[in-house]
Amino acid sequence: MIFKVMKPAGSGFPGVDYNDSKIDKGKGELMLMKNFPSFINQNSDKEQVRDYLIAISKSNRVQKPQFDAVISTRFQEHSKEELTEISEDFMEKLGYGQQPYIAVFHNDTENNHIHLVSTRVDKKTGKKIDDSYEKLKAQKALAQVMEKRYGINEDEKLNQLLNYKIGSFQQLKTLLNRNGYQLTENTNDGKTITISKNGVVQRRLPADHIVFNNEKNESRSKQIRAIFSKYRQLYSNKVFRVDDYRKQEAMLPEEKHKDHWKPKTEFESELQKKLRDSFGIDIVFHHKDDKMPFGYTLIDHKAGTVRKGSEMMKMGDLFEFTSAVMDKRLFEQLKDYNIPNAETKTVLLEFLKAQYPEDGLNDFMLFENKKLKSKTTFNAVRSDVKEYLKNQSKEDVILIKAEDEKYYAIHTRLHFIGELQTLIGEKQYQLFLNPQLTGEKQTENNSGNDLKQAINEMIFDWTKSSGTAKEPAEDELKKRRRKKR
């Protein structure tokens, strides 16, 4: 969950216009409208909402009264209803619970997110709401809300990590960094350490309170070696580099992005993901800049220990390193796709190679993921696919005809791939294959054939597109890529 406060804006409250335009385009939905007078409600036009906020925000000391914030979740992790409830609790914690505000859900990006617009002028006193250390307060407020709603207790989580058996200070740093914490030593005395998360200090500890334990559990070591030996044969052990430029990109507008930025670099493989998800064994590679790793640390969450990787198995025996590189954004997207079997992976890979021809994607860069999408996501995919079949109006939906003659549907925003027959049902699938069955008259047959032809022209059929002749689907994909850029 990410919270972002936008820069304060002028007395015209442009956030109201922005969110209203999203609603008008079908890319936003007004979820909540609180603390407005009874004559201003969800049926009111934007001018009424904006004029009311302007009227109660007149202050000689506050030149930019608009409070504008965004709460975003990872992809579809939380629904619009959940985000609305989280936002309401969050505004209360941050001191805006009694202020008039609107909450608008946006559905035009991969990440579900909700915009909040209010005024920084207290409607009762006319004074400015205290915004000192606002970002830190917001992080704490959001953490409290998530703990209350989902039992995510940062104190308990940190206590568990600090009880792991570690052999060095560097191992502790690796453990905490891997779990989203930052560890710094006090430069003044060198005797205390500070643990923070998202800029918020979580704990200050005397350095001598850190206990090192090099005791080895041979029974667990043998078990881990057996797991390594078995699963490196079942899942890809090919390692590729993942470059993350998001932090730098967030600091400057797009026109000022630099080619020589050094990204935050990670190394990933399907084997790593399987070990982490199934056995609680997290592999962390050590490297300098974008150079190949020189070693790895093994975090065993099941046993609560941190070990030097080579004590279990030599890195070169466990992993095969490649020169392949992927952008972090794309990596996170692909990792979120449901990929239950080899057939689905093949279909998705062929589509991705056409969509991202310059990224050099390989099959080992797609990870098996048998986790089912939520019912809400599945229903949204099914609805969009059916609408696409009617009028081809959904840009997020792509149809693919595989080598086995099966049709698949890919939803690029919701990161879903599935057989078309399963999504729309047997009856509708047969009508899709044989549109002439929809009517008995010749005119109806012709209409049905025209529909089938129109749909088929938008289907990416790699058995043909691999040749020299250009298929209509290739042009369609290019158009969509240009739109996204």
Stockholm file with secondary structure:
# STOCKHOLM 1.0

chainA/1-485         MIFKVMKPAGSGFPGVDYNDSKIDKGKGELMLMKNFPSFINQNSDKEQVRDYLIAISKSNRVQKPQFDAVISTRFQEHSKEELTEISEDFMEKLGYGQQPYIAVFHNDTENNHIHLVSTRVDKKTGKKIDDSYEKLKAQKALAQVMEKRYGINEDEKLNQLLNYKIGSFQQLKTLLNRNGYQLTENTNDGKTITISKNGVVQRRLPADHIVFNNEKNESRSKQIRAIFSKYRQLYSNKVFRVDDYRKQEAMLPEEKHKDHWKPKTEFESELQKKLRDSFGIDIVFHHKDDKMPFGYTLIDHKAGTVRKGSEMMKMGDLFEFTSAVMDKRLFEQLKDYNIPNAETKTVLLEFLKAQYPEDGLNDFMLFENKKLKSKTTFNAVRSDVKEYLKNQSKEDVILIKAEDEKYYAIHTRLHFIGELQTLIGEKQYQLFLNPQLTGEKQTENNSGNDLKQAINEMIFDWTKSSGTAKEPAEDELKKRRRKKR
#=GR chainA/1-485 SS CEEEECCCBCTTCHHHHHHHHHHHTTSEEEEEEESCCTTSCTTSCHHHHHHHHHHHTCCSSCSCCEEEEEEECSTTSSCHHHHHHHHHHHHHHHTCTTSCEEEEEECSSSSCEEEEEEESBCTTTCSBCCCTTHHHHHHHHHHHHHHHHHCCCHHHHHHHHHTSBBSSHHHHHHHHHHTTCEEEECTTTSSEEEEEETTEEEEEEEGGGCCBCCCCCHHHHHHHHHHHHHHHHHSCCEEEEEEECHHHHHHSCGGGCCTTCCCEEEEECHHHHHHHHHHCEEEEEECSTTSCCCEEEEEETTTTEEEEGGGTSCHHHHCEEEEEEEEHHHHHHHHTSCBCSHHHHHHHHHHHHHHSTTSCCCGGGSCCBCCCCCHHHHHHHHHHHHHHHHHCCCTTEEEEECTTSCEEEEETTTTEEEEHHHHHCHHHHHHHHCGGGGCSSHHHHHHHHHHHHHHHTTEECHHHHTSSSCCHHHHHHHHHHHHHC
#=GC SS_cons         CEEEECCCBCTTCHHHHHHHHHHHTTSEEEEEEESCCTTSCTTSCHHHHHHHHHHHTCCSSCSCCEEEEEEECSTTSSCHHHHHHHHHHHHHHHTCTTSCEEEEEECSSSSCEEEEEEESBCTTTCSBCCCTTHHHHHHHHHHHHHHHHHCCCHHHHHHHHHTSBBSSHHHHHHHHHHTTCEEEECTTTSSEEEEEETTEEEEEEEGGGCCBCCCCCHHHHHHHHHHHHHHHHHSCCEEEEEEECHHHHHHSCGGGCCTTCCCEEEEECHHHHHHHHHHCEEEEEECSTTSCCCEEEEEETTTTEEEEGGGTSCHHHHCEEEEEEEEHHHHHHHHTSCBCSHHHHHHHHHHHHHHSTTSCCCGGGSCCBCCCCCHHHHHHHHHHHHHHHHHCCCTTEEEEECTTSCEEEEETTTTEEEEHHHHHCHHHHHHHHCGGGGCSSHHHHHHHHHHHHHHHTTEECHHHHTSSSCCHHHHHHHHHHHHHC
//
